[in-house]
Amino acid sequence: MSIASDLIRGHTDTIILARLMDSDNYGYEINKSIQERTGGTYELKEATLYTAFRRLEQSGCISSYWGDEQTGARRRYYKITESGRDKYESLIGEWKIAKEMIDKLIKTEGTQ
């Protein structure tokens, strides 16, 4: 089943913040996690991902730092801030309200 990217696009910040709730991570791993969780049916475009990182960092929801890799490329890690945790909770609340409203709007007379 293919889902329209437009349905998910407005939730990019929420998705990224969710992936950072448990631990710091870097872009490639966050996107890989998104792909794995969706069974390979969805991934963020690199430009979208890094634009969201910049936006979230500028708003104080995340901070970043350079990893100390001994081998391979140096990676920029992202960490959720306390403000980011609050924003995540707010966005989840908004999502629940929107989902409930959409469920009501798309329900037909013949469905439960």
VEXBA-647396 format. One record per residue: residue number from 1; x, y, z of N, C-alpha, C, O in turn. Coordinates in nm, 2 decimals, always signed. Layout:
VEXBA-647396
num NUM&nu X&nv Y&nw Z&cau X&cav Y&caw Z&cu X&cv Y&cw Z&ou X&ov Y&ow Z $
...
***
This chain:
VEXBA-647396
num 1&nu +0.08&nv -0.12&nw +0.00&cau +0.00&cav +0.00&caw +0.00&cu +0.09&cv +0.12&cw +0.00&ou +0.18&ov +0.14&ow +0.08 $
num 2&nu +0.06&nv +0.22&nw -0.09&cau +0.14&cav +0.34&caw -0.10&cu +0.06&cv +0.45&cw -0.03&ou -0.06&ov +0.46&ow -0.06 $
num 3&nu +0.12&nv +0.53&nw +0.05&cau +0.05&cav +0.64&caw +0.11&cu +0.11&cv +0.77&cw +0.06&ou +0.23&ov +0.79&ow +0.03 $
num 4&nu +0.02&nv +0.87&nw +0.04&cau +0.06&cav +0.99&caw -0.02&cu +0.15&cv +1.07&cw +0.08&ou +0.12&ov +1.08&ow +0.20 $
num 5&nu +0.27&nv +1.11&nw +0.03&cau +0.36&cav +1.19&caw +0.11&cu +0.30&cv +1.31&cw +0.18&ou +0.34&ov +1.35&ow +0.29 $
num 6&nu +0.20&nv +1.37&nw +0.11&cau +0.13&cav +1.49&caw +0.16&cu +0.07&cv +1.46&cw +0.30&ou +0.06&ov +1.55&ow +0.38 $
num 7&nu +0.02&nv +1.33&nw +0.32&cau -0.04&cav +1.30&caw +0.45&cu +0.06&cv +1.30&cw +0.56&ou +0.02&ov +1.32&ow +0.68 $
num 8&nu +0.19&nv +1.28&nw +0.53&cau +0.29&cav +1.26&caw +0.63&cu +0.37&cv +1.39&cw +0.65&ou +0.42&ov +1.42&ow +0.75 $
num 9&nu +0.39&nv +1.46&nw +0.54&cau +0.48&cav +1.58&caw +0.53&cu +0.46&cv +1.68&cw +0.65&ou +0.56&ov +1.73&ow +0.70 $
num 10&nu +0.34&nv +1.70&nw +0.69&cau +0.31&cav +1.80&caw +0.80&cu +0.35&cv +1.75&cw +0.93&ou +0.35&ov +1.82&ow +1.03 $
num 11&nu +0.40&nv +1.62&nw +0.94&cau +0.43&cav +1.56&caw +1.07&cu +0.58&cv +1.53&cw +1.08&ou +0.62&ov +1.45&ow +1.16 $
num 12&nu +0.66&nv +1.59&nw +0.99&cau +0.80&cav +1.56&caw +0.98&cu +0.87&cv +1.59&cw +1.12&ou +0.95&ov +1.51&ow +1.17 $
num 13&nu +0.84&nv +1.70&nw +1.18&cau +0.90&cav +1.74&caw +1.30&cu +0.87&cv +1.64&cw +1.41&ou +0.95&ov +1.60&ow +1.49 $
num 14&nu +0.74&nv +1.60&nw +1.42&cau +0.70&cav +1.50&caw +1.52&cu +0.77&cv +1.37&cw +1.50&ou +0.81&ov +1.31&ow +1.60 $
num 15&nu +0.78&nv +1.33&nw +1.38&cau +0.85&cav +1.20&caw +1.35&cu +1.00&cv +1.21&cw +1.39&ou +1.05&ov +1.12&ow +1.46 $
num 16&nu +1.07&nv +1.32&nw +1.36&cau +1.21&cav +1.33&caw +1.40&cu +1.22&cv +1.34&cw +1.55&ou +1.31&ov +1.28&ow +1.61 $
num 17&nu +1.14&nv +1.42&nw +1.61&cau +1.14&cav +1.43&caw +1.76&cu +1.12&cv +1.30&cw +1.83&ou +1.18&ov +1.26&ow +1.93 $
num 18&nu +1.02&nv +1.22&nw +1.77&cau +1.00&cav +1.09&caw +1.83&cu +1.12&cv +1.00&cw +1.82&ou +1.15&ov +0.92&ow +1.91 $
num 19&nu +1.19&nv +1.00&nw +1.71&cau +1.31&cav +0.92&caw +1.69&cu +1.42&cv +0.96&cw +1.79&ou +1.51&ov +0.88&ow +1.82 $
num 20&nu +1.42&nv +1.09&nw +1.84&cau +1.52&cav +1.14&caw +1.93&cu +1.48&cv +1.12&cw +2.07&ou +1.56&ov +1.15&ow +2.16 $
num 21&nu +1.36&nv +1.08&nw +2.10&cau +1.31&cav +1.07&caw +2.24&cu +1.39&cv +0.97&cw +2.32&ou +1.42&ov +1.00&ow +2.44 $
num 22&nu +1.44&nv +0.87&nw +2.26&cau +1.51&cav +0.76&caw +2.33&cu +1.66&cv +0.78&cw +2.34&ou +1.72&ov +0.75&ow +2.44 $
num 23&nu +1.71&nv +0.84&nw +2.23&cau +1.86&cav +0.86&caw +2.23&cu +1.90&cv +0.95&cw +2.12&ou +1.83&ov +0.98&ow +2.02 $
num 24&nu +2.02&nv +1.01&nw +2.13&cau +2.08&cav +1.10&caw +2.03&cu +2.10&cv +1.01&cw +1.91&ou +2.12&ov +0.89&ow +1.92 $
num 25&nu +2.10&nv +1.07&nw +1.79&cau +2.12&cav +1.00&caw +1.67&cu +2.16&cv +1.10&cw +1.56&ou +2.16&ov +1.22&ow +1.57 $
num 26&nu +2.20&nv +1.04&nw +1.44&cau +2.24&cav +1.12&caw +1.33&cu +2.15&cv +1.09&cw +1.21&ou +2.07&ov +0.99&ow +1.21 $
num 27&nu +2.15&nv +1.18&nw +1.11&cau +2.05&cav +1.18&caw +1.01&cu +2.03&cv +1.05&cw +0.94&ou +1.91&ov +1.00&ow +0.93 $
num 28&nu +2.13&nv +0.98&nw +0.89&cau +2.12&cav +0.86&caw +0.82&cu +2.05&cv +0.75&cw +0.91&ou +1.96&ov +0.68&ow +0.86 $
num 29&nu +2.08&nv +0.74&nw +1.03&cau +2.02&cav +0.64&caw +1.12&cu +1.88&cv +0.67&cw +1.15&ou +1.79&ov +0.58&ow +1.16 $
num 30&nu +1.85&nv +0.80&nw +1.16&cau +1.71&cav +0.84&caw +1.18&cu +1.62&cv +0.80&cw +1.06&ou +1.51&ov +0.75&ow +1.08 $
num 31&nu +1.67&nv +0.83&nw +0.94&cau +1.60&cav +0.80&caw +0.82&cu +1.59&cv +0.65&cw +0.81&ou +1.49&ov +0.60&ow +0.76 $
num 32&nu +1.69&nv +0.58&nw +0.84&cau +1.69&cav +0.43&caw +0.83&cu +1.58&cv +0.37&cw +0.93&ou +1.51&ov +0.28&ow +0.90 $
num 33&nu +1.58&nv +0.43&nw +1.05&cau +1.47&cav +0.39&caw +1.14&cu +1.33&cv +0.41&cw +1.09&ou +1.24&ov +0.33&ow +1.11 $
num 34&nu +1.31&nv +0.53&nw +1.02&cau +1.18&cav +0.56&caw +0.96&cu +1.15&cv +0.45&cw +0.86&ou +1.04&ov +0.40&ow +0.85 $
num 35&nu +1.25&nv +0.42&nw +0.77&cau +1.22&cav +0.32&caw +0.67&cu +1.19&cv +0.18&cw +0.73&ou +1.10&ov +0.12&ow +0.68 $
num 36&nu +1.26&nv +0.14&nw +0.83&cau +1.24&cav +0.02&caw +0.90&cu +1.10&cv +0.01&cw +0.96&ou +1.03&ov -0.09&ow +0.95 $
num 37&nu +1.06&nv +0.12&nw +1.03&cau +0.93&cav +0.12&caw +1.10&cu +0.82&cv +0.12&cw +1.00&ou +0.71&ov +0.08&ow +1.04 $
num 38&nu +0.84&nv +0.16&nw +0.88&cau +0.73&cav +0.17&caw +0.78&cu +0.75&cv +0.05&cw +0.68&ou +0.68&ov +0.05&ow +0.58 $
num 39&nu +0.83&nv -0.04&nw +0.71&cau +0.85&cav -0.16&caw +0.62&cu +0.90&cv -0.12&cw +0.49&ou +0.87&ov -0.18&ow +0.38 $
num 40&nu +0.98&nv -0.01&nw +0.48&cau +1.04&cav +0.04&caw +0.36&cu +0.95&cv +0.12&cw +0.27&ou +0.99&ov +0.15&ow +0.16 $
num 41&nu +0.83&nv +0.15&nw +0.32&cau +0.74&cav +0.22&caw +0.23&cu +0.75&cv +0.37&cw +0.24&ou +0.69&ov +0.45&ow +0.16 $
num 42&nu +0.83&nv +0.43&nw +0.34&cau +0.84&cav +0.57&caw +0.35&cu +0.98&cv +0.60&cw +0.40&ou +1.04&ov +0.54&ow +0.49 $
num 43&nu +1.03&nv +0.71&nw +0.34&cau +1.16&cav +0.77&caw +0.39&cu +1.15&cv +0.92&cw +0.36&ou +1.09&ov +0.96&ow +0.27 $
num 44&nu +1.23&nv +0.99&nw +0.44&cau +1.24&cav +1.13&caw +0.42&cu +1.34&cv +1.16&cw +0.32&ou +1.45&ov +1.10&ow +0.32 $
num 45&nu +1.32&nv +1.25&nw +0.23&cau +1.42&cav +1.30&caw +0.14&cu +1.53&cv +1.37&cw +0.22&ou +1.50&ov +1.43&ow +0.32 $
num 46&nu +1.65&nv +1.36&nw +0.18&cau +1.76&cav +1.41&caw +0.25&cu +1.74&cv +1.56&cw +0.28&ou +1.77&ov +1.61&ow +0.39 $
num 47&nu +1.70&nv +1.63&nw +0.17&cau +1.68&cav +1.78&caw +0.19&cu +1.57&cv +1.81&cw +0.29&ou +1.59&ov +1.90&ow +0.37 $
num 48&nu +1.47&nv +1.73&nw +0.29&cau +1.36&cav +1.75&caw +0.39&cu +1.41&cv +1.73&cw +0.53&ou +1.38&ov +1.80&ow +0.62 $
num 49&nu +1.49&nv +1.62&nw +0.55&cau +1.54&cav +1.58&caw +0.68&cu +1.63&cv +1.69&cw +0.73&ou +1.61&ov +1.73&ow +0.85 $
num 50&nu +1.72&nv +1.74&nw +0.65&cau +1.82&cav +1.84&caw +0.71&cu +1.76&cv +1.98&cw +0.72&ou +1.80&ov +2.05&ow +0.80 $
num 51&nu +1.66&nv +2.01&nw +0.64&cau +1.58&cav +2.13&caw +0.66&cu +1.51&cv +2.13&cw +0.79&ou +1.50&ov +2.22&ow +0.87 $
num 52&nu +1.45&nv +2.01&nw +0.82&cau +1.38&cav +1.99&caw +0.95&cu +1.48&cv +2.00&cw +1.07&ou +1.45&ov +2.06&ow +1.17 $
num 53&nu +1.59&nv +1.94&nw +1.05&cau +1.70&cav +1.95&caw +1.16&cu +1.73&cv +2.10&cw +1.19&ou +1.73&ov +2.14&ow +1.30 $
num 54&nu +1.75&nv +2.18&nw +1.08&cau +1.78&cav +2.32&caw +1.10&cu +1.67&cv +2.40&cw +1.17&ou +1.69&ov +2.47&ow +1.26 $
num 55&nu +1.55&nv +2.37&nw +1.12&cau +1.43&cav +2.44&caw +1.18&cu +1.42&cv +2.40&cw +1.33&ou +1.39&ov +2.49&ow +1.41 $
num 56&nu +1.43&nv +2.27&nw +1.36&cau +1.42&cav +2.23&caw +1.50&cu +1.53&cv +2.28&cw +1.59&ou +1.51&ov +2.31&ow +1.70 $
num 57&nu +1.65&nv +2.29&nw +1.53&cau +1.76&cav +2.34&caw +1.61&cu +1.74&cv +2.49&cw +1.63&ou +1.77&ov +2.54&ow +1.74 $
num 58&nu +1.70&nv +2.57&nw +1.53&cau +1.68&cav +2.71&caw +1.54&cu +1.57&cv +2.74&cw +1.64&ou +1.57&ov +2.85&ow +1.71 $
num 59&nu +1.47&nv +2.65&nw +1.66&cau +1.36&cav +2.68&caw +1.75&cu +1.39&cv +2.62&cw +1.89&ou +1.31&ov +2.64&ow +1.98 $
num 60&nu +1.51&nv +2.56&nw +1.91&cau +1.55&cav +2.52&caw +2.04&cu +1.50&cv +2.38&cw +2.08&ou +1.51&ov +2.34&ow +2.19 $
num 61&nu +1.44&nv +2.31&nw +1.98&cau +1.38&cav +2.18&caw +2.01&cu +1.49&cv +2.07&cw +2.01&ou +1.48&ov +1.97&ow +2.08 $
num 62&nu +1.60&nv +2.09&nw +1.94&cau +1.71&cav +2.00&caw +1.93&cu +1.84&cv +2.07&cw +1.94&ou +1.84&ov +2.19&ow +1.91 $
num 63&nu +1.95&nv +2.00&nw +1.97&cau +2.08&cav +2.06&caw +1.96&cu +2.16&cv +1.96&cw +1.89&ou +2.12&ov +1.84&ow +1.87 $
num 64&nu +2.28&nv +2.00&nw +1.84&cau +2.36&cav +1.91&caw +1.76&cu +2.51&cv +1.92&cw +1.81&ou +2.55&ov +2.02&ow +1.87 $
num 65&nu +2.58&nv +1.81&nw +1.79&cau +2.72&cav +1.80&caw +1.82&cu +2.79&cv +1.71&cw +1.73&ou +2.72&ov +1.62&ow +1.67 $
num 66&nu +2.92&nv +1.72&nw +1.71&cau +2.99&cav +1.63&caw +1.63&cu +3.04&cv +1.51&cw +1.71&ou +3.09&ov +1.52&ow +1.82 $
num 67&nu +3.01&nv +1.39&nw +1.65&cau +3.05&cav +1.26&caw +1.71&cu +3.20&cv +1.25&cw +1.70&ou +3.27&ov +1.32&ow +1.63 $
num 68&nu +3.25&nv +1.15&nw +1.78&cau +3.40&cav +1.13&caw +1.79&cu +3.43&cv +0.99&cw +1.72&ou +3.49&ov +0.91&ow +1.79 $
num 69&nu +3.39&nv +0.98&nw +1.59&cau +3.42&cav +0.85&caw +1.52&cu +3.57&cv +0.84&cw +1.50&ou +3.63&ov +0.93&ow +1.45 $
num 70&nu +3.62&nv +0.72&nw +1.53&cau +3.76&cav +0.69&caw +1.50&cu +3.78&cv +0.64&cw +1.36&ou +3.89&ov +0.66&ow +1.30 $
num 71&nu +3.68&nv +0.58&nw +1.30&cau +3.69&cav +0.54&caw +1.16&cu +3.57&cv +0.60&cw +1.08&ou +3.46&ov +0.62&ow +1.14 $
num 72&nu +3.59&nv +0.62&nw +0.96&cau +3.48&cav +0.67&caw +0.88&cu +3.46&cv +0.82&cw +0.89&ou +3.54&ov +0.89&ow +0.96 $
num 73&nu +3.35&nv +0.87&nw +0.83&cau +3.32&cav +1.01&caw +0.84&cu +3.27&cv +1.05&cw +0.97&ou +3.21&ov +0.98&ow +1.05 $
num 74&nu +3.30&nv +1.17&nw +1.01&cau +3.26&cav +1.23&caw +1.13&cu +3.11&cv +1.26&cw +1.11&ou +3.07&ov +1.32&ow +1.01 $
num 75&nu +3.03&nv +1.23&nw +1.22&cau +2.89&cav +1.25&caw +1.21&cu +2.84&cv +1.36&cw +1.30&ou +2.89&ov +1.38&ow +1.41 $
num 76&nu +2.73&nv +1.43&nw +1.25&cau +2.67&cav +1.53&caw +1.33&cu +2.55&cv +1.46&cw +1.40&ou +2.46&ov +1.41&ow +1.34 $
num 77&nu +2.55&nv +1.46&nw +1.53&cau +2.44&cav +1.40&caw +1.61&cu +2.35&cv +1.50&cw +1.66&ou +2.38&ov +1.62&ow +1.68 $
num 78&nu +2.22&nv +1.46&nw +1.67&cau +2.12&cav +1.55&caw +1.72&cu +2.06&cv +1.49&cw +1.85&ou +2.05&ov +1.37&ow +1.87 $
num 79&nu +2.03&nv +1.59&nw +1.94&cau +1.98&cav +1.55&caw +2.07&cu +1.86&cv +1.64&cw +2.10&ou +1.86&ov +1.76&ow +2.07 $
num 80&nu +1.75&nv +1.57&nw +2.15&cau +1.63&cav +1.65&caw +2.18&cu +1.65&cv +1.73&cw +2.31&ou +1.72&ov +1.68&ow +2.40 $
num 81&nu +1.60&nv +1.85&nw +2.32&cau +1.61&cav +1.93&caw +2.44&cu +1.49&cv +1.92&cw +2.52&ou +1.39&ov +1.85&ow +2.48 $
num 82&nu +1.49&nv +1.98&nw +2.64&cau +1.36&cav +1.97&caw +2.72&cu +1.25&cv +2.05&cw +2.65&ou +1.14&ov +2.00&ow +2.65 $
num 83&nu +1.28&nv +2.15&nw +2.58&cau +1.19&cav +2.23&caw +2.50&cu +1.13&cv +2.14&cw +2.39&ou +1.02&ov +2.14&ow +2.35 $
num 84&nu +1.22&nv +2.06&nw +2.33&cau +1.18&cav +1.96&caw +2.22&cu +1.09&cv +1.85&cw +2.27&ou +1.00&ov +1.81&ow +2.21 $
num 85&nu +1.12&nv +1.81&nw +2.40&cau +1.03&cav +1.71&caw +2.46&cu +0.89&cv +1.77&cw +2.48&ou +0.79&ov +1.70&ow +2.45 $
num 86&nu +0.88&nv +1.89&nw +2.53&cau +0.76&cav +1.96&caw +2.54&cu +0.68&cv +1.98&cw +2.41&ou +0.56&ov +1.95&ow +2.40 $
num 87&nu +0.76&nv +2.01&nw +2.31&cau +0.70&cav +2.03&caw +2.17&cu +0.65&cv +1.90&cw +2.12&ou +0.54&ov +1.90&ow +2.06 $
num 88&nu +0.73&nv +1.79&nw +2.14&cau +0.68&cav +1.66&caw +2.10&cu +0.55&cv +1.62&cw +2.16&ou +0.45&ov +1.58&ow +2.09 $
num 89&nu +0.53&nv +1.65&nw +2.29&cau +0.41&cav +1.61&caw +2.36&cu +0.29&cv +1.70&cw +2.31&ou +0.18&ov +1.65&ow +2.29 $
num 90&nu +0.32&nv +1.82&nw +2.28&cau +0.22&cav +1.91&caw +2.22&cu +0.18&cv +1.87&cw +2.08&ou +0.06&ov +1.86&ow +2.05 $
num 91&nu +0.28&nv +1.83&nw +2.00&cau +0.25&cav +1.78&caw +1.86&cu +0.17&cv +1.65&cw +1.87&ou +0.08&ov +1.63&ow +1.78 $
num 92&nu +0.20&nv +1.56&nw +1.96&cau +0.12&cav +1.44&caw +1.97&cu -0.02&cv +1.47&cw +2.01&ou -0.11&ov +1.41&ow +1.96 $
num 93&nu -0.04&nv +1.56&nw +2.10&cau -0.18&cav +1.60&caw +2.14&cu -0.25&cv +1.66&cw +2.02&ou -0.37&ov +1.62&ow +2.00 $
num 94&nu -0.19&nv +1.74&nw +1.94&cau -0.25&cav +1.79&caw +1.82&cu -0.28&cv +1.68&cw +1.72&ou -0.39&ov +1.68&ow +1.66 $
num 95&nu -0.19&nv +1.59&nw +1.71&cau -0.21&cav +1.47&caw +1.62&cu -0.34&cv +1.39&cw +1.66&ou -0.42&ov +1.36&ow +1.58 $
num 96&nu -0.35&nv +1.37&nw +1.79&cau -0.47&cav +1.29&caw +1.84&cu -0.60&cv +1.36&cw +1.81&ou -0.70&ov +1.30&ow +1.77 $
num 97&nu -0.60&nv +1.50&nw +1.83&cau -0.72&cav +1.58&caw +1.80&cu -0.75&cv +1.57&cw +1.65&ou -0.87&ov +1.55&ow +1.61 $
num 98&nu -0.65&nv +1.59&nw +1.57&cau -0.67&cav +1.59&caw +1.42&cu -0.71&cv +1.46&cw +1.37&ou -0.80&ov +1.45&ow +1.29 $
num 99&nu -0.66&nv +1.35&nw +1.43&cau -0.70&cav +1.21&caw +1.39&cu -0.84&cv +1.19&cw +1.42&ou -0.92&ov +1.14&ow +1.34 $
num 100&nu -0.88&nv +1.23&nw +1.54&cau -1.02&cav +1.21&caw +1.58&cu -1.11&cv +1.29&cw +1.49&ou -1.22&ov +1.24&ow +1.45 $
num 101&nu -1.08&nv +1.41&nw +1.46&cau -1.16&cav +1.50&caw +1.37&cu -1.17&cv +1.44&cw +1.23&ou -1.28&ov +1.43&ow +1.17 $
num 102&nu -1.06&nv +1.39&nw +1.17&cau -1.06&cav +1.33&caw +1.04&cu -1.14&cv +1.20&cw +1.04&ou -1.21&ov +1.18&ow +0.95 $
num 103&nu -1.12&nv +1.12&nw +1.14&cau -1.20&cav +1.00&caw +1.15&cu -1.35&cv +1.03&cw +1.14&ou -1.43&ov +0.96&ow +1.08 $
num 104&nu -1.40&nv +1.14&nw +1.21&cau -1.54&cav +1.18&caw +1.21&cu -1.57&cv +1.23&cw +1.07&ou -1.68&ov +1.20&ow +1.02 $
num 105&nu -1.49&nv +1.31&nw +1.01&cau -1.52&cav +1.37&caw +0.88&cu -1.52&cv +1.26&cw +0.76&ou -1.60&ov +1.29&ow +0.67 $
num 106&nu -1.45&nv +1.16&nw +0.77&cau -1.45&cav +1.06&caw +0.66&cu -1.54&cv +0.94&cw +0.69&ou -1.56&ov +0.86&ow +0.60 $
num 107&nu -1.60&nv +0.94&nw +0.80&cau -1.69&cav +0.83&caw +0.84&cu -1.82&cv +0.85&cw +0.75&ou -1.88&ov +0.96&ow +0.74 $
num 108&nu -1.86&nv +0.74&nw +0.69&cau -1.99&cav +0.74&caw +0.62&cu -2.10&cv +0.68&cw +0.70&ou -2.08&ov +0.62&ow +0.80 $
num 109&nu -2.22&nv +0.70&nw +0.65&cau -2.34&cav +0.65&caw +0.73&cu -2.33&cv +0.50&cw +0.75&ou -2.38&ov +0.45&ow +0.85 $
num 110&nu -2.27&nv +0.43&nw +0.66&cau -2.27&cav +0.28&caw +0.66&cu -2.15&cv +0.22&cw +0.74&ou -2.14&ov +0.10&ow +0.75 $
num 111&nu -2.07&nv +0.31&nw +0.80&cau -1.95&cav +0.26&caw +0.87&cu -1.96&cv +0.29&cw +1.02&ou -2.04&ov +0.38&ow +1.06 $
num 112&nu -1.90&nv +0.21&nw +1.10&cau -1.90&cav +0.22&caw +1.24&cu -1.81&cv +0.33&cw +1.29&ou -1.80&ov +0.36&ow +1.41 $
***
